């Protein structure tokens, strides 16, 4: 009976080298992975558990099954917040169109164009606490925006955009638009610079107009970027919170009360953490649904790469 041949020494050494390389790589990744598990994965798991409990941080969680979700179905304030969150999606196509336009503008090889790129990006790196306070002052009755609107006959002297239930949400949406254009501009600028100029130059030589070049060359080249930016913008719109928290606190008369602000209020004002966790899960599901719809619409209904 013959003995099986032992594997070559070089093969064993190769496997050992691969194992050591992988071990070294995971060792460098270990601190990040530990923080990811602690501050991202564990809160998701624990929050999902809390959604099925009654928990007020003082007494231990009590399992209540689907009672929190049943209460959410009957909670008019929550569904009013969901409607306001869905209204916020109106900012998505506007911010994408403006970002593409600004990116094309700052993509021109002009002298000092770096200054304009920086100027458009400054609002992105500015804290929203600062941005919110500035725009809250500008929207006040004595602020410059209200001053212009009054002289145009579009606003009464005793009112302002943030104090009017019919305009407060749209005023906050404009601040989101103003702050977010620079962020998506950078992404679209990177997409534009990845498109070969020789294609555009060849189309112009063949007699194509600027609009034909944009539709047939620029937009197809930007399609992956449009997909990413639309997904990010849609999910951010559904989960809007900072703007509402800093500028309106859900007022006036609940006109800017969004779904995520409802979650915050139930958790940190009413101390109903289980109920807030259930609301958070519903908001996450809504964000996922809109993300999938946006993905399929942007990809033209295709699922292939």
C-alpha contacts under 8 A as a table, 3 or more apart, distances in Angstrom:
res1	aa1	res2	aa2	distance
7	X	11	X	6.80
7	X	12	X	7.17
8	X	11	X	5.38
8	X	12	X	6.70
9	X	12	X	5.21
9	X	13	X	6.22
10	X	13	X	5.05
10	X	14	X	6.08
11	X	14	X	5.03
11	X	15	X	6.35
12	X	15	X	5.20
12	X	16	X	6.25
13	X	16	X	5.03
13	X	17	X	6.11
14	X	17	X	5.08
14	X	18	X	6.17
15	X	18	X	5.03
15	X	19	X	6.08
16	X	19	X	5.05
16	X	20	X	6.12
17	X	20	X	5.13
17	X	21	X	6.11
18	X	21	X	5.10
18	X	22	X	6.14
19	X	22	X	5.12
19	X	23	X	6.00
20	X	23	X	4.97
20	X	24	X	6.04
21	X	24	X	5.12
21	X	25	X	6.17
22	X	25	X	5.04
22	X	26	X	6.15
23	X	26	X	5.21
23	X	27	X	6.03
24	X	27	X	5.00
24	X	28	X	6.45
25	X	28	X	5.32
25	X	29	X	6.34
26	X	29	X	4.78
26	X	30	X	5.78
27	X	30	X	5.10
27	X	31	X	7.90
28	X	31	X	7.02
29	X	32	X	5.50
29	X	33	X	6.06
30	X	33	X	5.02
30	X	34	X	5.98
31	X	34	X	5.13
31	X	35	X	6.31
32	X	35	X	5.14
32	X	36	X	6.04
33	X	36	X	4.89
33	X	37	X	6.12
34	X	37	X	5.21
34	X	38	X	6.11
35	X	38	X	4.98
35	X	39	X	5.84
35	X	40	X	7.73
36	X	39	X	5.49
36	X	40	X	5.21
36	X	41	X	6.43
37	X	40	X	5.58
37	X	41	X	4.66
37	X	42	X	5.73
38	X	41	X	6.43
38	X	42	X	5.51
38	X	43	X	7.42
39	X	42	X	6.42
39	X	43	X	6.30
40	X	43	X	5.63
40	X	44	X	6.44
41	X	44	X	5.31
41	X	45	X	6.38
42	X	45	X	5.11
42	X	46	X	5.99
43	X	46	X	5.08
43	X	47	X	5.62
44	X	47	X	5.11
44	X	48	X	6.05
45	X	48	X	5.24
45	X	49	X	6.39
46	X	49	X	5.04
46	X	50	X	6.18
47	X	50	X	4.97
47	X	51	X	6.31
47	X	274	X	7.98
47	X	277	X	5.71
48	X	51	X	5.24
48	X	52	X	7.39
48	X	277	X	6.74
48	X	278	X	7.52
48	X	281	X	7.26
49	X	52	X	5.80
49	X	53	X	7.09
50	X	53	X	5.02
50	X	54	X	7.34
50	X	55	X	7.13
50	X	61	X	7.31
50	X	273	X	7.11
50	X	274	X	4.79
50	X	277	X	6.15
50	X	278	X	7.68
51	X	54	X	7.96
51	X	68	X	6.94
51	X	273	X	7.90
51	X	274	X	4.68
51	X	275	X	6.19
51	X	276	X	7.36
51	X	277	X	4.69
51	X	278	X	4.31
51	X	279	X	7.99
51	X	281	X	7.74
52	X	63	X	5.90
52	X	64	X	5.67
52	X	65	X	4.91
52	X	66	X	6.03
52	X	67	X	7.43
52	X	68	X	6.75
52	X	274	X	6.59
52	X	278	X	7.31
53	X	61	X	5.69
53	X	62	X	5.05
53	X	63	X	4.17
53	X	64	X	5.00
53	X	65	X	6.74
53	X	68	X	7.76
53	X	274	X	5.31
53	X	275	X	7.90
54	X	61	X	5.57
54	X	62	X	5.07
54	X	63	X	6.39
54	X	64	X	6.40
54	X	272	X	7.30
54	X	273	X	7.37
54	X	274	X	5.13
54	X	275	X	7.18
55	X	58	X	7.75
55	X	59	X	6.86
55	X	60	X	6.56
55	X	61	X	4.57
55	X	62	X	6.55
55	X	272	X	6.19
55	X	273	X	5.51
55	X	274	X	5.26
56	X	59	X	6.39
56	X	60	X	7.97
56	X	61	X	7.65
56	X	271	X	5.27
56	X	272	X	5.31
56	X	273	X	5.87
56	X	274	X	7.63
57	X	60	X	7.11
57	X	61	X	7.96
57	X	271	X	7.34
57	X	273	X	7.49
64	X	67	X	5.82
64	X	68	X	7.58
65	X	68	X	7.63
66	X	69	X	5.37
66	X	70	X	6.27
67	X	70	X	5.04
67	X	71	X	6.18
68	X	71	X	5.15
68	X	72	X	6.23
68	X	274	X	7.28
68	X	275	X	5.39
68	X	278	X	6.30
69	X	72	X	4.92
69	X	73	X	6.40
69	X	275	X	7.85
69	X	278	X	6.27
69	X	279	X	7.73
70	X	73	X	5.27
70	X	74	X	6.90
71	X	74	X	5.32
71	X	75	X	6.17
72	X	75	X	4.91
72	X	78	X	6.85
72	X	279	X	7.17
73	X	76	X	8.00
75	X	78	X	5.50
75	X	79	X	6.70
76	X	79	X	5.20
76	X	80	X	6.02
77	X	80	X	5.05
77	X	81	X	6.27
77	X	262	X	7.89
78	X	81	X	5.04
78	X	82	X	6.30
78	X	258	X	7.98
78	X	259	X	6.17
78	X	262	X	6.41
79	X	82	X	4.79
79	X	83	X	6.18
79	X	259	X	7.52
80	X	83	X	5.13
80	X	84	X	6.35
80	X	257	X	7.34
80	X	258	X	7.44
80	X	259	X	7.82
81	X	84	X	5.07
81	X	85	X	6.16
81	X	256	X	7.67
81	X	257	X	5.07
81	X	258	X	3.83
81	X	259	X	4.27
81	X	260	X	7.76
81	X	261	X	7.80
81	X	262	X	6.77
82	X	85	X	4.98
82	X	86	X	6.17
82	X	258	X	6.03
82	X	259	X	4.83
83	X	86	X	5.06
83	X	87	X	6.18
83	X	258	X	7.63
84	X	87	X	4.96
84	X	88	X	6.33
84	X	169	X	7.91
84	X	255	X	7.62
84	X	256	X	6.59
84	X	257	X	6.75
84	X	258	X	5.40
84	X	259	X	7.53
85	X	88	X	5.06
85	X	89	X	7.05
85	X	237	X	6.80
85	X	238	X	5.07
85	X	239	X	7.24
85	X	240	X	7.12
85	X	258	X	5.24
85	X	259	X	6.18
86	X	89	X	5.38
86	X	90	X	7.78
86	X	237	X	7.79
86	X	238	X	6.26
87	X	90	X	5.76
88	X	91	X	5.91
88	X	92	X	7.93
88	X	173	X	6.75
88	X	237	X	5.57
88	X	238	X	6.81
88	X	240	X	7.98
89	X	92	X	5.39
89	X	234	X	6.15
89	X	237	X	5.45
89	X	238	X	6.73
90	X	93	X	6.66
90	X	94	X	7.32
91	X	94	X	5.32
91	X	95	X	5.98
91	X	173	X	6.65
91	X	174	X	7.97
91	X	177	X	6.74
91	X	237	X	7.62
92	X	95	X	5.36
92	X	96	X	6.21
92	X	230	X	6.96
92	X	233	X	5.86
92	X	234	X	6.12
92	X	237	X	7.39
93	X	96	X	5.13
93	X	97	X	6.14
93	X	230	X	7.93
94	X	97	X	5.30
94	X	98	X	6.15
94	X	177	X	7.90
95	X	98	X	5.18
95	X	99	X	5.92
95	X	177	X	5.80
95	X	180	X	7.27
95	X	181	X	5.97
96	X	99	X	5.07
96	X	100	X	6.19
96	X	181	X	7.69
96	X	184	X	7.30
96	X	226	X	7.81
96	X	229	X	7.43
96	X	230	X	7.15
97	X	100	X	5.25
97	X	101	X	6.25
98	X	101	X	5.04
98	X	102	X	6.08
98	X	181	X	6.81
99	X	102	X	5.15
99	X	103	X	5.94
99	X	181	X	5.20
99	X	182	X	7.03
99	X	184	X	5.74
99	X	185	X	4.67
99	X	188	X	7.16
100	X	103	X	5.05
100	X	104	X	6.17
100	X	185	X	6.43
100	X	188	X	6.13
100	X	189	X	7.99
101	X	104	X	5.23
101	X	105	X	6.22
102	X	105	X	4.88
102	X	106	X	6.20
102	X	185	X	6.38
103	X	106	X	5.31
103	X	107	X	5.95
103	X	185	X	5.03
103	X	186	X	7.04
103	X	188	X	5.94
103	X	189	X	5.00
103	X	192	X	7.81
104	X	107	X	5.05
104	X	108	X	7.03
104	X	189	X	7.12
104	X	192	X	7.51
105	X	108	X	6.03
106	X	113	X	6.26
106	X	116	X	7.01
106	X	117	X	6.27
106	X	189	X	7.89
107	X	189	X	6.60
107	X	192	X	7.62
107	X	193	X	7.73
108	X	113	X	7.59
109	X	113	X	7.22
110	X	113	X	5.54
112	X	115	X	5.64
112	X	116	X	7.30
113	X	116	X	5.28
113	X	117	X	6.37
114	X	117	X	5.06
114	X	118	X	6.21
115	X	118	X	5.15
115	X	119	X	6.12
116	X	119	X	4.89
116	X	120	X	6.20
117	X	120	X	5.35
117	X	121	X	6.32
118	X	121	X	5.03
118	X	122	X	6.10
119	X	122	X	5.38
120	X	123	X	6.94
120	X	181	X	7.61
120	X	182	X	5.07
121	X	124	X	5.43
121	X	125	X	7.06
121	X	182	X	4.47
121	X	183	X	6.48
121	X	186	X	7.94
122	X	125	X	5.57
122	X	126	X	6.37
122	X	182	X	7.57
123	X	126	X	5.06
123	X	131	X	7.75
123	X	178	X	7.62
123	X	179	X	5.12
123	X	180	X	7.68
123	X	182	X	7.13
124	X	127	X	7.96
124	X	179	X	5.58
124	X	180	X	6.31
124	X	182	X	6.16
124	X	183	X	5.99
126	X	130	X	6.98
126	X	131	X	6.84
127	X	130	X	5.40
127	X	131	X	6.35
128	X	131	X	4.70
128	X	132	X	5.59
128	X	242	X	7.09
128	X	243	X	7.28
128	X	246	X	7.88
129	X	132	X	5.21
129	X	133	X	6.22
129	X	246	X	6.38
130	X	133	X	5.26
130	X	134	X	6.20
131	X	134	X	5.18
131	X	135	X	6.17
132	X	135	X	5.29
132	X	136	X	5.90
132	X	175	X	7.98
132	X	243	X	6.63
132	X	246	X	5.77
132	X	247	X	5.68
133	X	136	X	5.04
133	X	137	X	6.24
133	X	246	X	7.29
133	X	247	X	7.04
134	X	137	X	5.29
134	X	138	X	6.31
135	X	138	X	4.79
135	X	139	X	6.04
135	X	175	X	7.35
136	X	139	X	5.14
136	X	140	X	6.30
136	X	162	X	7.79
136	X	247	X	6.04
137	X	140	X	5.20
137	X	143	X	5.95
138	X	142	X	7.95
138	X	143	X	4.45
138	X	144	X	5.57
138	X	145	X	5.70
138	X	146	X	7.47
139	X	143	X	5.59
139	X	144	X	7.29
139	X	145	X	5.70
139	X	146	X	6.00
139	X	160	X	6.41
139	X	161	X	6.04
139	X	162	X	6.48
140	X	143	X	4.78
140	X	145	X	7.86
140	X	146	X	6.61
140	X	160	X	5.95
140	X	161	X	7.59
140	X	162	X	7.41
141	X	146	X	5.69
141	X	147	X	7.41
141	X	157	X	7.17
141	X	158	X	7.14
141	X	159	X	6.37
141	X	160	X	5.28
142	X	146	X	6.72
142	X	147	X	6.69
143	X	146	X	5.56
143	X	147	X	6.19
144	X	147	X	4.92
144	X	148	X	6.27
145	X	148	X	5.35
145	X	149	X	6.29
146	X	149	X	5.05
146	X	150	X	6.00
146	X	155	X	7.07
146	X	160	X	6.14
146	X	161	X	7.38
147	X	150	X	5.28
147	X	151	X	6.40
148	X	151	X	5.26
148	X	152	X	6.27
149	X	152	X	5.03
149	X	153	X	6.22
149	X	154	X	5.12
149	X	155	X	5.40
150	X	153	X	5.02
150	X	154	X	5.75
150	X	155	X	4.73
150	X	156	X	6.10
150	X	157	X	6.52
151	X	154	X	7.62
152	X	155	X	7.79
153	X	156	X	7.51
155	X	159	X	6.85
155	X	160	X	7.06
156	X	159	X	5.44
156	X	160	X	7.56
157	X	160	X	7.84
159	X	163	X	6.28
159	X	164	X	6.72
160	X	163	X	5.24
160	X	164	X	6.20
161	X	164	X	5.44
161	X	167	X	5.51
161	X	168	X	5.48
161	X	171	X	6.39
162	X	165	X	7.46
162	X	167	X	6.77
162	X	168	X	4.35
162	X	169	X	7.82
162	X	171	X	6.78
162	X	248	X	7.24
162	X	252	X	7.46
163	X	168	X	6.52
163	X	251	X	7.99
163	X	252	X	6.01
164	X	167	X	5.48
164	X	168	X	5.71
164	X	252	X	6.89
165	X	168	X	5.50
165	X	169	X	7.60
165	X	251	X	7.65
165	X	252	X	5.60
165	X	253	X	6.67
165	X	254	X	7.91
165	X	255	X	5.35
165	X	256	X	7.99
166	X	169	X	7.45
166	X	255	X	7.44
167	X	170	X	5.39
167	X	171	X	6.09
168	X	171	X	5.11
168	X	172	X	6.39
168	X	252	X	7.46
168	X	255	X	6.96
168	X	256	X	6.71
169	X	172	X	5.23
169	X	173	X	6.18
169	X	255	X	6.58
169	X	256	X	5.16
170	X	173	X	4.78
170	X	174	X	6.20
171	X	174	X	5.21
171	X	175	X	6.73
172	X	175	X	5.17
172	X	176	X	6.51
172	X	243	X	6.60
172	X	244	X	7.33
172	X	247	X	7.59
173	X	176	X	5.05
173	X	177	X	6.21
174	X	177	X	4.88
174	X	178	X	6.06
175	X	178	X	4.98
175	X	179	X	6.09
175	X	243	X	7.93
176	X	179	X	5.21
176	X	180	X	5.88
176	X	243	X	7.35
177	X	180	X	5.25
177	X	181	X	6.06
178	X	181	X	5.92
179	X	182	X	6.77
179	X	183	X	7.87
180	X	183	X	5.35
180	X	184	X	6.62
181	X	184	X	5.52
181	X	185	X	5.88
182	X	185	X	4.85
182	X	186	X	6.42
183	X	186	X	5.57
183	X	187	X	6.95
184	X	187	X	5.07
184	X	188	X	6.16
184	X	229	X	6.58
185	X	188	X	5.13
185	X	189	X	5.88
186	X	189	X	4.96
186	X	190	X	6.28
187	X	190	X	5.25
187	X	191	X	6.38
187	X	225	X	6.95
187	X	229	X	7.71
188	X	191	X	4.86
188	X	192	X	6.08
188	X	222	X	7.28
188	X	225	X	6.41
188	X	226	X	7.77
189	X	192	X	5.04
189	X	193	X	6.21
190	X	193	X	5.21
190	X	194	X	6.36
191	X	194	X	5.21
191	X	195	X	6.84
191	X	221	X	7.42
191	X	222	X	5.78
191	X	225	X	6.29
192	X	195	X	5.41
192	X	218	X	7.33
192	X	221	X	7.58
192	X	222	X	6.79
193	X	196	X	7.38
195	X	199	X	7.96
195	X	218	X	7.39
195	X	221	X	6.20
196	X	199	X	5.76
196	X	200	X	7.37
197	X	200	X	5.25
197	X	201	X	6.11
198	X	201	X	4.97
198	X	202	X	5.91
199	X	202	X	5.15
199	X	203	X	6.24
199	X	217	X	7.47
200	X	203	X	5.09
200	X	204	X	6.22
200	X	213	X	6.37
200	X	217	X	6.99
201	X	204	X	5.11
201	X	205	X	6.20
202	X	205	X	5.08
202	X	206	X	6.27
203	X	206	X	5.05
203	X	207	X	6.53
203	X	208	X	5.42
203	X	213	X	6.65
204	X	207	X	5.13
204	X	208	X	4.91
204	X	209	X	6.70
204	X	210	X	7.80
204	X	213	X	7.50
205	X	208	X	7.29
208	X	212	X	5.80
208	X	213	X	6.31
209	X	212	X	5.15
209	X	213	X	6.23
210	X	213	X	5.09
210	X	214	X	6.15
211	X	214	X	5.03
211	X	215	X	6.15
212	X	215	X	5.17
212	X	216	X	5.83
212	X	217	X	7.88
213	X	216	X	5.40
213	X	217	X	5.36
213	X	218	X	6.51
214	X	217	X	5.65
214	X	218	X	4.64
214	X	219	X	6.02
215	X	218	X	6.20
215	X	219	X	5.49
215	X	220	X	7.47
216	X	219	X	6.55
216	X	220	X	6.55
217	X	220	X	5.66
217	X	221	X	6.15
218	X	221	X	5.17
218	X	222	X	6.16
219	X	222	X	4.98
219	X	223	X	6.15
220	X	223	X	5.17
221	X	224	X	7.51
222	X	225	X	5.26
222	X	226	X	6.02
223	X	226	X	5.00
223	X	227	X	6.19
223	X	298	X	7.84
224	X	227	X	5.11
224	X	228	X	6.44
225	X	228	X	5.20
225	X	229	X	6.05
226	X	229	X	5.18
226	X	230	X	5.83
226	X	298	X	7.46
227	X	230	X	5.32
227	X	231	X	6.19
227	X	295	X	6.51
227	X	298	X	5.70
227	X	299	X	7.21
228	X	231	X	5.27
228	X	232	X	6.23
229	X	232	X	5.17
229	X	233	X	5.95
230	X	233	X	5.10
230	X	234	X	5.95
230	X	294	X	7.07
230	X	298	X	7.96
231	X	234	X	5.27
231	X	235	X	6.21
231	X	291	X	5.71
231	X	294	X	6.42
231	X	295	X	6.72
232	X	235	X	5.41
232	X	236	X	6.07
233	X	236	X	5.10
233	X	237	X	6.06
234	X	237	X	5.09
234	X	238	X	6.36
234	X	287	X	7.76
234	X	290	X	7.17
234	X	291	X	6.79
234	X	294	X	7.76
235	X	238	X	5.27
235	X	239	X	6.23
235	X	287	X	5.49
235	X	288	X	7.83
235	X	290	X	7.48
235	X	291	X	6.53
236	X	239	X	5.10
236	X	240	X	5.87
237	X	240	X	5.18
238	X	283	X	7.67
238	X	286	X	7.84
238	X	287	X	6.15
239	X	259	X	7.50
239	X	260	X	5.86
239	X	283	X	7.39
239	X	287	X	7.54
240	X	243	X	6.98
240	X	244	X	7.41
240	X	258	X	7.32
240	X	260	X	6.72
240	X	261	X	8.00
241	X	244	X	5.34
241	X	245	X	6.04
241	X	258	X	7.46
241	X	260	X	6.07
241	X	261	X	5.82
242	X	245	X	5.08
242	X	246	X	6.08
243	X	246	X	5.47
243	X	247	X	5.90
243	X	248	X	7.84
244	X	247	X	5.42
244	X	248	X	5.30
244	X	249	X	5.53
244	X	250	X	6.06
244	X	256	X	6.76
244	X	257	X	7.56
244	X	258	X	7.84
244	X	261	X	7.40
245	X	248	X	6.20
245	X	249	X	4.74
245	X	250	X	7.18
245	X	261	X	7.37
246	X	249	X	6.66
248	X	251	X	5.26
248	X	252	X	7.16
248	X	256	X	7.10
249	X	256	X	7.76
249	X	257	X	7.55
250	X	253	X	7.74
250	X	254	X	5.27
250	X	255	X	6.61
250	X	256	X	4.61
250	X	257	X	4.04
250	X	258	X	7.12
250	X	261	X	7.26
251	X	254	X	4.60
251	X	255	X	5.66
251	X	256	X	5.60
251	X	257	X	6.65
252	X	255	X	5.68
252	X	256	X	7.10
254	X	257	X	4.96
257	X	261	X	6.31
257	X	262	X	6.84
258	X	261	X	5.19
258	X	262	X	6.22
259	X	262	X	5.04
259	X	263	X	6.48
259	X	279	X	7.75
259	X	283	X	6.80
260	X	263	X	4.95
260	X	264	X	6.34
260	X	280	X	7.03
260	X	283	X	7.09
261	X	264	X	4.95
261	X	265	X	6.09
262	X	265	X	5.10
262	X	266	X	6.16
262	X	276	X	7.78
262	X	279	X	7.92
263	X	266	X	5.35
263	X	267	X	6.25
263	X	276	X	4.76
263	X	277	X	7.28
263	X	279	X	5.89
263	X	280	X	6.14
264	X	267	X	5.25
264	X	268	X	5.91
264	X	269	X	7.58
264	X	276	X	7.09
265	X	268	X	5.51
265	X	269	X	4.99
265	X	270	X	6.50
266	X	269	X	5.76
266	X	270	X	4.85
266	X	271	X	6.07
266	X	272	X	5.48
266	X	273	X	6.90
266	X	275	X	7.08
266	X	276	X	5.39
267	X	270	X	5.90
267	X	271	X	4.67
267	X	272	X	5.09
267	X	273	X	4.71
267	X	275	X	7.70
267	X	276	X	5.35
268	X	271	X	5.30
268	X	272	X	7.81
268	X	273	X	7.94
272	X	275	X	5.48
272	X	276	X	6.16
273	X	276	X	4.97
273	X	277	X	6.00
274	X	277	X	5.07
274	X	278	X	6.33
275	X	278	X	5.15
275	X	279	X	6.37
276	X	279	X	5.04
276	X	280	X	6.13
277	X	280	X	4.89
277	X	281	X	6.29
278	X	281	X	5.16
278	X	282	X	6.46
279	X	282	X	5.13
279	X	283	X	6.27
280	X	283	X	5.05
280	X	284	X	6.14
281	X	284	X	4.99
281	X	285	X	6.20
282	X	285	X	5.10
282	X	286	X	6.21
283	X	286	X	5.07
283	X	287	X	6.14
284	X	287	X	5.05
284	X	288	X	6.15
285	X	288	X	4.98
285	X	289	X	6.19
286	X	289	X	5.13
286	X	290	X	6.25
287	X	290	X	5.26
287	X	291	X	5.95
288	X	291	X	4.95
288	X	292	X	6.18
289	X	292	X	5.22
289	X	293	X	6.23
290	X	293	X	5.00
290	X	294	X	5.88
291	X	294	X	5.10
291	X	295	X	5.98
292	X	295	X	4.96
292	X	296	X	6.22
293	X	296	X	5.27
293	X	297	X	6.12
294	X	297	X	5.14
294	X	298	X	5.95
295	X	298	X	5.25
295	X	299	X	6.06
296	X	299	X	5.05
296	X	300	X	5.97
296	X	301	X	4.55
296	X	302	X	6.47
296	X	303	X	7.33
297	X	300	X	5.00
297	X	301	X	5.58
298	X	301	X	7.45
299	X	302	X	5.58
299	X	303	X	7.41
